[in-house]
């Protein structure tokens, strides 16, 4: 068995600590981690149409730079779980990937304490955000279709639907 030279030990320890620090920084701050609970309020054209208890679990996964991001919709009629990992793509630029499986990946952008995600499905534009405010995590999704052909290169979209949850630990 080889022994590490005495002078090399501090260098190895510093390298280990440096790489460990990088893997910790590659994830969202610890304030985001935990089990959160709230009620999703679902609005269609400004009218409340439903509400559902929701639990969100954010925790480090087995791989560095990956978080478990599990949402349990606790509806008595139609319970559902979305368990998608949040993968760090570029922590320095605040870019994270939600891997929904089956080749579907969504890009998220962290600005300060707010995570943004904008995507389109079958002509409907969706904007999803998570914002950490003190001891609350606020989740919102808006969606709507393009209103008309662009004028002067600018397209406008309706906001027909809103889903909103104020989570607390």
Secondary structure by P-SEA (a helix, b strand, c coil): cccccccaaaaaaaaaaaaaaaaaacccccccccbbbbbbbbbccccccbbbbbbbbbbbcccccccbbbbbcccccbbbbbbbbbcccccccbbbbbcccccbbbbbbbcccbbbbbbccccbbbbbbccccccbbbbbbbbbcccccccccbbbbbccbbbbbbccc
